[in-house]
Every structure is written in C-alpha cells, then in structure tokens.
Amino acid sequence: MIKISLRSYALRRLLYIFPTLLGISIISFALIAASPGDPVQIRLGLWIGEQPEYEEVYNQVGFEIGVLDENGEPVSMFVRYFRWLGLLKDQYGVRSGILQGNLGSSWFYTMSGNVGKPISDIIVGRLWYTLFLTTPAFVISTILATIIGVVQATRQYSLWDKGVTLASLIGFSMPVFWLAKLVMLTAFYLFDFTGATTGDAFTEPFIMNPRFYLFLILPTVTLVLTALVFLSRLTRSQLLDILRQDYITTARAKGLSERRVIYKHAFRNAMLPIITVVGLALPGLLGGSVMVEGVFGWPGLGTVFLTSALQRDQPMMMATNFVFGGMFLAFRLLIDLSYALVDPRIRY
C-alpha cells in the first residue's frame, strides 16, 4: 500500500472543498430562487400611489436588485446565478461576484439612498456576536460532555447513569427553539429575567459592557444543553465499547489502577469518533444558533439569516449559507488532520 504524506493529503482535501462549495451554492441558489414570495414587493412594502406609478417603481427596483431586466422582464435564474458567481456581467455591465471576492449587496439592509449595504461588512460585524456566543458554548459543552460521559461509563446502570440518560433522551428529542423558550421561562420565574436582549446590551465597545455578558448567559446555556445531550451520550457509548476490549482486561489483570486504565488506555482509544463529532459540533452550534439568536434577539448571523429569509433577501441568504458551508468544510479538514496526532497508527 502506498503511503500518502500528510502534506499531499491535506492539499488534496483542500482542493475537494472548492467543488463541494460549488455544489452547496447551486443547491442553495435553486432552493432560494424557488421559494415563494416576491422580493420586489417586500422591498417596496405598503405602497401608496397610482397603479402606473407603482409599476414604474416596481420595475426600477427589480432592475436595481437584478431580478428584472431593463424591459421589466424576469431575469433567468441561471443568469442570476452566474452573475452571483462572477462569470457574467451584472445589469450595470460589471463583473463582480463571489469569484472576485464580492458577496454582493443586501436587498433588505440598506444605507442612505436605499443602497444595499455590502454583505461582507454585515457578516464581519455580526460574526463577532455569533462567535462570542458559540465559542464559550462549544468549550463548556465539550468539557462537561467528556466528564459526564466518563462518569456514566464507569458507573454503568447506576442511578446517576439512568438519570442522565433519561435527561439526555428528553433533551435530544426537544427542538432547539422550544428548549430556548423553556430556559427563558425558567429564568423568568427564578430570577425575573427573560434574557431577551435590549439595545443597551450592545453599546460599543460591547466587550467592555457588563450588560452584554449578562444577556450572553441564557443563550449560552441553551446552546450548551443542546450540544451536551449528544456529546455525553457519544462519550459514554464509545468508552463502554473500549472498556469491553481484551487489552483493558489485560491491563486490569496487571494490577494497574482503574484511573490509569480508563484515562491512559481506554479514553485515548475512544477519542477518534469523539473528535469527529466534537469537531463538527462548532459548525453545528452555528446552525443551532440561528434559532437561539432568533428567540433571544441576539444580533448575530443567525438573526441576520432569519431576517433575510423573511424579507426574501436572496444575496444575504446565499452569503450566509456559503459562509456556514465553508466553515463546516474547514472544520472537517482540521478534524481529519488531527487524527494522526491522536492515534499514531494513522498514516496518510
């Protein structure tokens, strides 16, 4: 068998990301374009005026956002997609798309003169709020899930194991938005605090604002509970499977302490599938934060995506899907490369 070097393997996997992102963009664009609702009507809102004037403004706005041509006829979905890629010139004769590093302009988030804000500026500004929410949730849920899973595996069928298993099954079957509502309701009855964000929580610089961290607590708790129920069950099942192996019995027969058997021999061999899921948990938390941010009014990328979906802001939805897809693939690559560090038997 020919051994592939880690560098060539990483390069090959990196090249696979580009066609995968292309497939993600095609499917996303097709689904978004086929979704019901007229983005031009949504952008115009409630119109007060005569019908001929409305038609003129409708065609003008449709031309500005690229869904209508200069004659007021709908632009083909294929033309719009290739414009988004940057392979075709837009309605103003400029070739500027994702291949040129331009995510486009939002249809809903506008500046003065009804000009759409650059999507890259919106994503950079809102990404910090999402990262401040998901990163602590990821770290806390990973640590707690590892501890809980190890304790469950070493105390199988105990009252603790049964209780945590029951709680995990209930939590795993509960939708994220419903769990967020329960956390909000519990905090209201216990502390008279709902966690629904207010404007004074995000005054700049928000990092120095104490109220920012106050409103960060409940969304973080919700995301921790969301990831915890699955990660702890995985850790438990993997460790139980390893503890039944013959070499664990041999290690115990040699007189090694139970702590040494579990943490030096069993836990390390159970790490590969755990790393896979833990590494994908952060992109998963980014997806779960869409609902959590919507419930608590957290101004991150999740709220931007929900607002864009309601307002049929197609460029914004395409950009967020593209960013989330790219982050997922990047973490997948890092997970695969980390296998060799955990298990020396793996060679590329």
Short mmCIF file of the C-alpha atoms (twelve columns), coordinates in Angstrom:
data_MODEL
# 
_entry.id   MODEL 
# 
loop_
_atom_site.group_PDB 
_atom_site.id 
_atom_site.type_symbol 
_atom_site.label_atom_id 
_atom_site.label_alt_id 
_atom_site.label_comp_id 
_atom_site.label_asym_id 
_atom_site.label_seq_id 
_atom_site.Cartn_x 
_atom_site.Cartn_y 
_atom_site.Cartn_z 
_atom_site.pdbx_PDB_model_num 
ATOM 1   C CA . MET A 1   0.000   0.000  0.000   1 
ATOM 2   C CA . ILE A 2   1.353   3.395  -0.967  1 
ATOM 3   C CA . LYS A 3   1.553   5.800  1.963   1 
ATOM 4   C CA . ILE A 4   0.422   9.331  1.232   1 
ATOM 5   C CA . SER A 5   2.206   12.150 3.022   1 
ATOM 6   C CA . LEU A 6   0.200   14.373 5.330   1 
ATOM 7   C CA . ARG A 7   1.009   17.423 3.195   1 
ATOM 8   C CA . SER A 8   -0.290  15.882 -0.039  1 
ATOM 9   C CA . TYR A 9   -3.361  14.546 1.761   1 
ATOM 10  C CA . ALA A 10  -4.123  17.992 3.170   1 
ATOM 11  C CA . LEU A 11  -3.657  19.582 -0.250  1 
ATOM 12  C CA . ARG A 12  -5.968  17.060 -1.894  1 
ATOM 13  C CA . ARG A 13  -8.643  17.538 0.747   1 
ATOM 14  C CA . LEU A 14  -8.293  21.301 0.397   1 
ATOM 15  C CA . LEU A 15  -8.930  21.023 -3.326  1 
ATOM 16  C CA . TYR A 16  -12.073 18.989 -2.637  1 
ATOM 17  C CA . ILE A 17  -13.528 21.947 -0.761  1 
ATOM 18  C CA . PHE A 18  -13.996 24.035 -3.914  1 
ATOM 19  C CA . PRO A 19  -16.294 21.672 -5.875  1 
ATOM 20  C CA . THR A 20  -18.187 20.981 -2.652  1 
ATOM 21  C CA . LEU A 21  -18.768 24.697 -2.117  1 
ATOM 22  C CA . LEU A 22  -19.875 24.952 -5.735  1 
ATOM 23  C CA . GLY A 23  -22.452 22.224 -5.150  1 
ATOM 24  C CA . ILE A 24  -23.634 23.951 -1.974  1 
ATOM 25  C CA . SER A 25  -24.065 27.233 -3.847  1 
ATOM 26  C CA . ILE A 26  -26.023 25.585 -6.685  1 
ATOM 27  C CA . ILE A 27  -28.449 23.830 -4.345  1 
ATOM 28  C CA . SER A 28  -28.831 26.898 -2.125  1 
ATOM 29  C CA . PHE A 29  -29.452 29.234 -5.043  1 
ATOM 30  C CA . ALA A 30  -32.020 26.895 -6.608  1 
ATOM 31  C CA . LEU A 31  -33.947 26.486 -3.350  1 
ATOM 32  C CA . ILE A 32  -33.838 30.190 -2.517  1 
ATOM 33  C CA . ALA A 33  -34.903 31.214 -6.033  1 
ATOM 34  C CA . ALA A 34  -37.789 28.704 -5.958  1 
ATOM 35  C CA . SER A 35  -39.056 29.872 -2.554  1 
ATOM 36  C CA . PRO A 36  -42.389 31.739 -2.597  1 
ATOM 37  C CA . GLY A 37  -42.603 35.481 -2.183  1 
ATOM 38  C CA . ASP A 38  -41.761 38.471 -4.351  1 
ATOM 39  C CA . PRO A 39  -38.612 40.248 -3.082  1 
ATOM 40  C CA . VAL A 40  -39.519 43.395 -5.028  1 
ATOM 41  C CA . GLN A 41  -42.927 43.684 -3.364  1 
ATOM 42  C CA . ILE A 42  -41.387 43.029 0.040   1 
ATOM 43  C CA . ARG A 43  -38.826 45.753 -0.558  1 
ATOM 44  C CA . LEU A 44  -41.479 48.247 -1.655  1 
ATOM 45  C CA . GLY A 45  -43.654 47.488 1.376   1 
ATOM 46  C CA . LEU A 46  -47.009 49.213 1.645   1 
ATOM 47  C CA . TRP A 47  -47.339 51.359 -1.466  1 
ATOM 48  C CA . ILE A 48  -49.482 54.474 -1.583  1 
ATOM 49  C CA . GLY A 49  -49.933 55.790 -5.095  1 
ATOM 50  C CA . GLU A 50  -51.390 55.194 -8.530  1 
ATOM 51  C CA . GLN A 51  -51.029 51.876 -10.338 1 
ATOM 52  C CA . PRO A 52  -48.894 53.161 -13.285 1 
ATOM 53  C CA . GLU A 53  -46.504 54.811 -10.864 1 
ATOM 54  C CA . TYR A 54  -46.311 51.598 -8.841  1 
ATOM 55  C CA . GLU A 55  -45.442 49.575 -11.939 1 
ATOM 56  C CA . GLU A 56  -42.702 52.021 -12.849 1 
ATOM 57  C CA . VAL A 57  -41.166 51.925 -9.383  1 
ATOM 58  C CA . TYR A 58  -41.595 48.126 -9.263  1 
ATOM 59  C CA . ASN A 59  -39.632 47.694 -12.498 1 
ATOM 60  C CA . GLN A 60  -36.978 50.128 -11.330 1 
ATOM 61  C CA . VAL A 61  -36.435 48.331 -8.025  1 
ATOM 62  C CA . GLY A 62  -36.488 44.930 -9.756  1 
ATOM 63  C CA . PHE A 63  -33.792 46.145 -12.145 1 
ATOM 64  C CA . GLU A 64  -31.691 47.523 -9.290  1 
ATOM 65  C CA . ILE A 65  -31.614 44.213 -7.445  1 
ATOM 66  C CA . GLY A 66  -31.130 42.211 -10.648 1 
ATOM 67  C CA . VAL A 67  -34.335 40.168 -10.856 1 
ATOM 68  C CA . LEU A 68  -35.790 42.178 -13.788 1 
ATOM 69  C CA . ASP A 69  -34.145 43.403 -16.966 1 
ATOM 70  C CA . GLU A 70  -34.451 46.885 -18.454 1 
ATOM 71  C CA . ASN A 71  -37.744 45.910 -20.101 1 
ATOM 72  C CA . GLY A 72  -39.285 44.707 -16.849 1 
ATOM 73  C CA . GLU A 73  -38.985 41.028 -17.800 1 
ATOM 74  C CA . PRO A 74  -37.786 38.456 -15.229 1 
ATOM 75  C CA . VAL A 75  -34.103 37.563 -15.444 1 
ATOM 76  C CA . SER A 76  -33.400 33.855 -15.807 1 
ATOM 77  C CA . MET A 77  -32.339 32.031 -12.657 1 
ATOM 78  C CA . PHE A 78  -29.276 30.702 -14.484 1 
ATOM 79  C CA . VAL A 79  -28.192 34.221 -15.488 1 
ATOM 80  C CA . ARG A 80  -28.620 35.440 -11.919 1 
ATOM 81  C CA . TYR A 81  -26.590 32.531 -10.584 1 
ATOM 82  C CA . PHE A 82  -23.710 33.097 -12.997 1 
ATOM 83  C CA . ARG A 83  -23.811 36.787 -12.104 1 
ATOM 84  C CA . TRP A 84  -23.546 35.815 -8.451  1 
ATOM 85  C CA . LEU A 85  -20.544 33.649 -9.286  1 
ATOM 86  C CA . GLY A 86  -18.992 36.495 -11.246 1 
ATOM 87  C CA . LEU A 87  -18.895 34.699 -14.600 1 
ATOM 88  C CA . LEU A 88  -21.362 37.115 -16.209 1 
ATOM 89  C CA . LYS A 89  -21.676 40.889 -16.036 1 
ATOM 90  C CA . ASP A 90  -24.470 42.284 -13.926 1 
ATOM 91  C CA . GLN A 91  -27.232 44.655 -15.028 1 
ATOM 92  C CA . TYR A 92  -24.765 47.561 -14.887 1 
ATOM 93  C CA . GLY A 93  -22.165 45.820 -17.047 1 
ATOM 94  C CA . VAL A 94  -19.813 44.990 -14.184 1 
ATOM 95  C CA . ARG A 95  -18.471 41.504 -13.482 1 
ATOM 96  C CA . SER A 96  -18.376 41.294 -9.705  1 
ATOM 97  C CA . GLY A 97  -19.273 38.090 -7.905  1 
ATOM 98  C CA . ILE A 98  -18.011 35.517 -5.456  1 
ATOM 99  C CA . LEU A 99  -15.039 34.668 -7.704  1 
ATOM 100 C CA . GLN A 100 -13.963 38.297 -7.432  1 
ATOM 101 C CA . GLY A 101 -14.303 38.174 -3.637  1 
ATOM 102 C CA . ASN A 102 -17.544 40.157 -3.629  1 
ATOM 103 C CA . LEU A 103 -20.505 38.734 -1.678  1 
ATOM 104 C CA . GLY A 104 -22.799 41.372 -3.145  1 
ATOM 105 C CA . SER A 105 -25.137 43.868 -1.516  1 
ATOM 106 C CA . SER A 106 -28.120 43.203 0.703   1 
ATOM 107 C CA . TRP A 107 -31.644 43.812 -0.543  1 
ATOM 108 C CA . PHE A 108 -33.030 44.440 2.937   1 
ATOM 109 C CA . TYR A 109 -30.194 46.054 4.893   1 
ATOM 110 C CA . THR A 110 -29.756 49.417 3.198   1 
ATOM 111 C CA . MET A 111 -27.810 52.628 3.663   1 
ATOM 112 C CA . SER A 112 -28.785 56.178 2.733   1 
ATOM 113 C CA . GLY A 113 -30.461 56.466 -0.623  1 
ATOM 114 C CA . ASN A 114 -31.877 52.922 -0.399  1 
ATOM 115 C CA . VAL A 115 -28.499 51.489 -1.429  1 
ATOM 116 C CA . GLY A 116 -27.855 47.980 -0.152  1 
ATOM 117 C CA . LYS A 117 -25.132 47.519 2.440   1 
ATOM 118 C CA . PRO A 118 -22.157 45.369 1.415   1 
ATOM 119 C CA . ILE A 119 -22.823 41.869 2.713   1 
ATOM 120 C CA . SER A 120 -19.188 41.352 3.712   1 
ATOM 121 C CA . ASP A 121 -19.454 44.310 6.119   1 
ATOM 122 C CA . ILE A 122 -22.659 42.896 7.629   1 
ATOM 123 C CA . ILE A 123 -21.141 39.435 8.105   1 
ATOM 124 C CA . VAL A 124 -17.935 40.759 9.672   1 
ATOM 125 C CA . GLY A 125 -19.915 42.993 12.033  1 
ATOM 126 C CA . ARG A 126 -22.377 40.292 13.110  1 
ATOM 127 C CA . LEU A 127 -19.916 37.380 13.137  1 
ATOM 128 C CA . TRP A 128 -18.302 38.650 16.340  1 
ATOM 129 C CA . TYR A 129 -21.606 38.357 18.216  1 
ATOM 130 C CA . THR A 130 -22.116 34.792 16.968  1 
ATOM 131 C CA . LEU A 131 -18.556 33.778 17.871  1 
ATOM 132 C CA . PHE A 132 -18.898 35.275 21.352  1 
ATOM 133 C CA . LEU A 133 -21.993 33.106 21.760  1 
ATOM 134 C CA . THR A 134 -20.906 29.817 20.192  1 
ATOM 135 C CA . THR A 135 -17.251 29.635 21.307  1 
ATOM 136 C CA . PRO A 136 -17.891 29.532 25.077  1 
ATOM 137 C CA . ALA A 137 -20.831 27.189 24.490  1 
ATOM 138 C CA . PHE A 138 -18.568 24.869 22.475  1 
ATOM 139 C CA . VAL A 139 -15.798 24.810 25.112  1 
ATOM 140 C CA . ILE A 140 -18.150 24.345 28.074  1 
ATOM 141 C CA . SER A 141 -20.265 21.643 26.401  1 
ATOM 142 C CA . THR A 142 -17.166 19.687 25.311  1 
ATOM 143 C CA . ILE A 143 -15.640 19.700 28.813  1 
ATOM 144 C CA . LEU A 144 -18.920 18.848 30.555  1 
ATOM 145 C CA . ALA A 145 -19.817 16.155 27.993  1 
ATOM 146 C CA . THR A 146 -16.438 14.457 28.466  1 
ATOM 147 C CA . ILE A 147 -16.750 14.470 32.265  1 
ATOM 148 C CA . ILE A 148 -20.374 13.287 32.241  1 
ATOM 149 C CA . GLY A 149 -19.697 10.594 29.642  1 
ATOM 150 C CA . VAL A 150 -16.720 9.187  31.566  1 
ATOM 151 C CA . VAL A 151 -18.660 9.140  34.842  1 
ATOM 152 C CA . GLN A 152 -21.604 7.402  33.152  1 
ATOM 153 C CA . ALA A 153 -19.372 4.761  31.556  1 
ATOM 154 C CA . THR A 154 -17.547 3.992  34.784  1 
ATOM 155 C CA . ARG A 155 -20.819 3.815  36.739  1 
ATOM 156 C CA . GLN A 156 -22.967 1.986  34.226  1 
ATOM 157 C CA . TYR A 157 -26.579 1.298  35.257  1 
ATOM 158 C CA . SER A 158 -26.195 3.393  38.405  1 
ATOM 159 C CA . LEU A 159 -28.836 5.909  39.424  1 
ATOM 160 C CA . TRP A 160 -26.628 8.678  38.030  1 
ATOM 161 C CA . ASP A 161 -26.285 6.888  34.689  1 
ATOM 162 C CA . LYS A 162 -30.016 6.254  34.376  1 
ATOM 163 C CA . GLY A 163 -30.928 9.798  35.368  1 
ATOM 164 C CA . VAL A 164 -28.506 11.418 32.899  1 
ATOM 165 C CA . THR A 165 -29.610 9.007  30.165  1 
ATOM 166 C CA . LEU A 166 -33.252 9.940  30.679  1 
ATOM 167 C CA . ALA A 167 -32.423 13.652 30.698  1 
ATOM 168 C CA . SER A 168 -30.349 13.236 27.532  1 
ATOM 169 C CA . LEU A 169 -33.171 11.466 25.691  1 
ATOM 170 C CA . ILE A 170 -35.616 14.213 26.657  1 
ATOM 171 C CA . GLY A 171 -33.178 16.936 25.645  1 
ATOM 172 C CA . PHE A 172 -32.256 15.246 22.379  1 
ATOM 173 C CA . SER A 173 -35.903 14.990 21.315  1 
ATOM 174 C CA . MET A 174 -36.626 18.630 22.147  1 
ATOM 175 C CA . PRO A 175 -36.414 21.263 19.362  1 
ATOM 176 C CA . VAL A 176 -33.804 23.963 19.931  1 
ATOM 177 C CA . PHE A 177 -36.277 26.844 19.863  1 
ATOM 178 C CA . TRP A 178 -38.504 25.063 22.402  1 
ATOM 179 C CA . LEU A 179 -35.536 24.459 24.706  1 
ATOM 180 C CA . ALA A 180 -34.652 28.147 24.408  1 
ATOM 181 C CA . LYS A 181 -38.200 29.072 25.414  1 
ATOM 182 C CA . LEU A 182 -38.020 26.755 28.436  1 
ATOM 183 C CA . VAL A 183 -34.697 28.281 29.521  1 
ATOM 184 C CA . MET A 184 -36.183 31.748 29.131  1 
ATOM 185 C CA . LEU A 185 -39.310 30.782 31.099  1 
ATOM 186 C CA . THR A 186 -37.282 29.144 33.887  1 
ATOM 187 C CA . ALA A 187 -35.044 32.203 34.236  1 
ATOM 188 C CA . PHE A 188 -38.109 34.442 34.378  1 
ATOM 189 C CA . TYR A 189 -39.692 32.508 37.264  1 
ATOM 190 C CA . LEU A 190 -36.423 32.141 39.183  1 
ATOM 191 C CA . PHE A 191 -34.711 35.477 38.557  1 
ATOM 192 C CA . ASP A 192 -37.383 37.652 36.877  1 
ATOM 193 C CA . PHE A 193 -35.091 37.810 33.848  1 
ATOM 194 C CA . THR A 194 -36.079 36.622 30.369  1 
ATOM 195 C CA . GLY A 195 -32.753 37.106 28.610  1 
ATOM 196 C CA . ALA A 196 -34.390 38.853 25.650  1 
ATOM 197 C CA . THR A 197 -31.761 41.348 24.580  1 
ATOM 198 C CA . THR A 198 -32.198 45.107 24.659  1 
ATOM 199 C CA . GLY A 199 -30.327 47.830 22.815  1 
ATOM 200 C CA . ASP A 200 -28.218 48.914 25.783  1 
ATOM 201 C CA . ALA A 201 -26.537 45.478 25.812  1 
ATOM 202 C CA . PHE A 202 -24.686 46.212 22.576  1 
ATOM 203 C CA . THR A 203 -23.373 49.729 23.039  1 
ATOM 204 C CA . GLU A 204 -19.858 49.981 21.662  1 
ATOM 205 C CA . PRO A 205 -17.430 48.727 22.675  1 
ATOM 206 C CA . PHE A 206 -19.659 45.817 23.647  1 
ATOM 207 C CA . ILE A 207 -16.721 43.839 25.092  1 
ATOM 208 C CA . MET A 208 -16.440 46.427 27.896  1 
ATOM 209 C CA . ASN A 209 -20.181 46.494 28.511  1 
ATOM 210 C CA . PRO A 210 -21.245 44.417 31.587  1 
ATOM 211 C CA . ARG A 211 -24.826 44.108 30.312  1 
ATOM 212 C CA . PHE A 212 -23.515 42.362 27.202  1 
ATOM 213 C CA . TYR A 213 -22.269 39.464 29.329  1 
ATOM 214 C CA . LEU A 214 -25.495 39.425 31.327  1 
ATOM 215 C CA . PHE A 215 -27.547 38.821 28.193  1 
ATOM 216 C CA . LEU A 216 -24.960 36.317 26.965  1 
ATOM 217 C CA . ILE A 217 -25.750 33.850 29.785  1 
ATOM 218 C CA . LEU A 218 -29.103 32.352 28.737  1 
ATOM 219 C CA . PRO A 219 -28.314 31.841 25.012  1 
ATOM 220 C CA . THR A 220 -25.027 30.196 26.014  1 
ATOM 221 C CA . VAL A 221 -26.820 27.903 28.479  1 
ATOM 222 C CA . THR A 222 -29.260 26.888 25.743  1 
ATOM 223 C CA . LEU A 223 -26.508 26.042 23.267  1 
ATOM 224 C CA . VAL A 224 -24.553 24.142 25.943  1 
ATOM 225 C CA . LEU A 225 -27.594 21.999 26.740  1 
ATOM 226 C CA . THR A 226 -28.196 21.434 23.020  1 
ATOM 227 C CA . ALA A 227 -24.699 20.052 22.393  1 
ATOM 228 C CA . LEU A 228 -24.301 18.374 25.778  1 
ATOM 229 C CA . VAL A 229 -27.025 15.760 25.404  1 
ATOM 230 C CA . PHE A 230 -25.485 14.211 22.294  1 
ATOM 231 C CA . LEU A 231 -21.783 14.568 23.121  1 
ATOM 232 C CA . SER A 232 -22.142 12.979 26.560  1 
ATOM 233 C CA . ARG A 233 -24.044 10.003 25.120  1 
ATOM 234 C CA . LEU A 234 -21.387 9.518  22.465  1 
ATOM 235 C CA . THR A 235 -18.568 9.643  25.014  1 
ATOM 236 C CA . ARG A 236 -20.375 7.105  27.185  1 
ATOM 237 C CA . SER A 237 -21.065 4.649  24.353  1 
ATOM 238 C CA . GLN A 238 -17.553 4.832  22.925  1 
ATOM 239 C CA . LEU A 239 -15.893 4.396  26.297  1 
ATOM 240 C CA . LEU A 240 -18.135 1.461  27.210  1 
ATOM 241 C CA . ASP A 241 -17.201 -0.239 23.955  1 
ATOM 242 C CA . ILE A 242 -13.492 0.220  24.659  1 
ATOM 243 C CA . LEU A 243 -13.800 -0.989 28.272  1 
ATOM 244 C CA . ARG A 244 -15.060 -4.360 26.995  1 
ATOM 245 C CA . GLN A 245 -11.922 -4.964 24.920  1 
ATOM 246 C CA . ASP A 246 -9.441  -7.683 25.866  1 
ATOM 247 C CA . TYR A 247 -6.481  -5.346 26.305  1 
ATOM 248 C CA . ILE A 248 -8.407  -3.435 29.002  1 
ATOM 249 C CA . THR A 249 -8.941  -6.704 30.859  1 
ATOM 250 C CA . THR A 250 -5.228  -7.438 30.497  1 
ATOM 251 C CA . ALA A 251 -4.309  -4.013 31.849  1 
ATOM 252 C CA . ARG A 252 -6.507  -4.572 34.870  1 
ATOM 253 C CA . ALA A 253 -5.016  -8.045 35.385  1 
ATOM 254 C CA . LYS A 254 -1.556  -6.471 35.533  1 
ATOM 255 C CA . GLY A 255 -2.660  -4.535 38.594  1 
ATOM 256 C CA . LEU A 256 -2.945  -1.074 37.034  1 
ATOM 257 C CA . SER A 257 -5.174  1.353  38.862  1 
ATOM 258 C CA . GLU A 258 -8.669  1.912  37.487  1 
ATOM 259 C CA . ARG A 259 -7.882  5.577  36.857  1 
ATOM 260 C CA . ARG A 260 -4.822  4.652  34.788  1 
ATOM 261 C CA . VAL A 261 -6.761  2.023  32.853  1 
ATOM 262 C CA . ILE A 262 -9.557  4.452  31.980  1 
ATOM 263 C CA . TYR A 263 -7.634  7.620  31.193  1 
ATOM 264 C CA . LYS A 264 -4.415  6.212  29.715  1 
ATOM 265 C CA . HIS A 265 -5.648  3.152  27.829  1 
ATOM 266 C CA . ALA A 266 -9.403  3.360  27.280  1 
ATOM 267 C CA . PHE A 267 -10.130 7.060  26.887  1 
ATOM 268 C CA . ARG A 268 -7.437  7.757  24.315  1 
ATOM 269 C CA . ASN A 269 -8.613  4.929  22.058  1 
ATOM 270 C CA . ALA A 270 -12.161 6.240  22.290  1 
ATOM 271 C CA . MET A 271 -11.101 9.713  21.180  1 
ATOM 272 C CA . LEU A 272 -11.265 9.293  17.375  1 
ATOM 273 C CA . PRO A 273 -15.075 9.171  16.973  1 
ATOM 274 C CA . ILE A 274 -15.424 11.730 19.771  1 
ATOM 275 C CA . ILE A 275 -13.076 14.130 17.983  1 
ATOM 276 C CA . THR A 276 -15.123 13.719 14.817  1 
ATOM 277 C CA . VAL A 277 -18.350 14.751 16.493  1 
ATOM 278 C CA . VAL A 278 -16.787 17.396 18.731  1 
ATOM 279 C CA . GLY A 279 -15.066 18.985 15.755  1 
ATOM 280 C CA . LEU A 280 -18.356 19.147 13.895  1 
ATOM 281 C CA . ALA A 281 -20.152 20.439 16.978  1 
ATOM 282 C CA . LEU A 282 -18.946 24.017 16.468  1 
ATOM 283 C CA . PRO A 283 -20.406 24.343 12.960  1 
ATOM 284 C CA . GLY A 284 -23.463 22.574 14.343  1 
ATOM 285 C CA . LEU A 285 -23.698 25.166 17.100  1 
ATOM 286 C CA . LEU A 286 -23.509 27.865 14.438  1 
ATOM 287 C CA . GLY A 287 -26.538 26.286 12.790  1 
ATOM 288 C CA . GLY A 288 -28.332 25.886 16.110  1 
ATOM 289 C CA . SER A 289 -27.589 29.498 16.990  1 
ATOM 290 C CA . VAL A 290 -29.970 30.547 14.205  1 
ATOM 291 C CA . MET A 291 -32.964 29.544 16.331  1 
ATOM 292 C CA . VAL A 292 -31.395 30.548 19.653  1 
ATOM 293 C CA . GLU A 293 -30.484 34.006 18.367  1 
ATOM 294 C CA . GLY A 294 -33.977 34.409 16.987  1 
ATOM 295 C CA . VAL A 295 -35.590 33.553 20.341  1 
ATOM 296 C CA . PHE A 296 -33.355 35.781 22.456  1 
ATOM 297 C CA . GLY A 297 -32.963 38.561 19.872  1 
ATOM 298 C CA . TRP A 298 -29.195 38.104 19.733  1 
ATOM 299 C CA . PRO A 299 -27.824 40.209 16.821  1 
ATOM 300 C CA . GLY A 300 -25.590 37.549 15.275  1 
ATOM 301 C CA . LEU A 301 -25.500 35.792 11.914  1 
ATOM 302 C CA . GLY A 302 -28.443 33.598 12.908  1 
ATOM 303 C CA . THR A 303 -30.705 36.622 13.331  1 
ATOM 304 C CA . VAL A 304 -29.424 38.024 10.046  1 
ATOM 305 C CA . PHE A 305 -30.261 34.762 8.279   1 
ATOM 306 C CA . LEU A 306 -33.774 34.582 9.743   1 
ATOM 307 C CA . THR A 307 -34.480 38.208 8.875   1 
ATOM 308 C CA . SER A 308 -33.137 37.714 5.366   1 
ATOM 309 C CA . ALA A 309 -35.319 34.634 4.875   1 
ATOM 310 C CA . LEU A 310 -38.435 36.519 5.992   1 
ATOM 311 C CA . GLN A 311 -37.573 39.510 3.788   1 
ATOM 312 C CA . ARG A 312 -36.522 37.330 0.813   1 
ATOM 313 C CA . ASP A 313 -33.061 38.903 0.868   1 
ATOM 314 C CA . GLN A 314 -31.579 36.347 -1.513  1 
ATOM 315 C CA . PRO A 315 -27.977 37.671 -1.659  1 
ATOM 316 C CA . MET A 316 -27.797 37.703 2.142   1 
ATOM 317 C CA . MET A 317 -29.150 34.154 2.405   1 
ATOM 318 C CA . MET A 318 -26.695 32.941 -0.234  1 
ATOM 319 C CA . ALA A 319 -23.792 34.580 1.585   1 
ATOM 320 C CA . THR A 320 -24.661 33.116 4.995   1 
ATOM 321 C CA . ASN A 321 -25.170 29.642 3.500   1 
ATOM 322 C CA . PHE A 322 -21.836 29.955 1.722   1 
ATOM 323 C CA . VAL A 323 -20.030 31.094 4.890   1 
ATOM 324 C CA . PHE A 324 -21.581 28.364 7.055   1 
ATOM 325 C CA . GLY A 325 -20.747 25.749 4.403   1 
ATOM 326 C CA . GLY A 326 -17.149 26.939 4.153   1 
ATOM 327 C CA . MET A 327 -16.712 26.849 7.933   1 
ATOM 328 C CA . PHE A 328 -18.148 23.329 8.107   1 
ATOM 329 C CA . LEU A 329 -15.744 22.062 5.440   1 
ATOM 330 C CA . ALA A 330 -12.765 23.793 7.059   1 
ATOM 331 C CA . PHE A 331 -13.509 22.169 10.421  1 
ATOM 332 C CA . ARG A 332 -13.971 18.808 8.699   1 
ATOM 333 C CA . LEU A 333 -10.477 19.145 7.221   1 
ATOM 334 C CA . LEU A 334 -8.956  20.061 10.584  1 
ATOM 335 C CA . ILE A 335 -10.630 17.028 12.176  1 
ATOM 336 C CA . ASP A 336 -9.212  14.634 9.603   1 
ATOM 337 C CA . LEU A 337 -5.722  16.082 10.013  1 
ATOM 338 C CA . SER A 338 -5.926  15.846 13.801  1 
ATOM 339 C CA . TYR A 339 -6.470  12.067 13.685  1 
ATOM 340 C CA . ALA A 340 -2.756  11.437 13.232  1 
ATOM 341 C CA . LEU A 341 -1.970  13.472 16.356  1 
ATOM 342 C CA . VAL A 342 -4.382  11.436 18.476  1 
ATOM 343 C CA . ASP A 343 -3.631  7.994  17.063  1 
ATOM 344 C CA . PRO A 344 -0.010  7.445  15.874  1 
ATOM 345 C CA . ARG A 345 -1.154  4.341  13.990  1 
ATOM 346 C CA . ILE A 346 -2.872  6.522  11.406  1 
ATOM 347 C CA . ARG A 347 -0.607  7.402  8.493   1 
ATOM 348 C CA . TYR A 348 -1.504  9.336  5.352   1 
# 
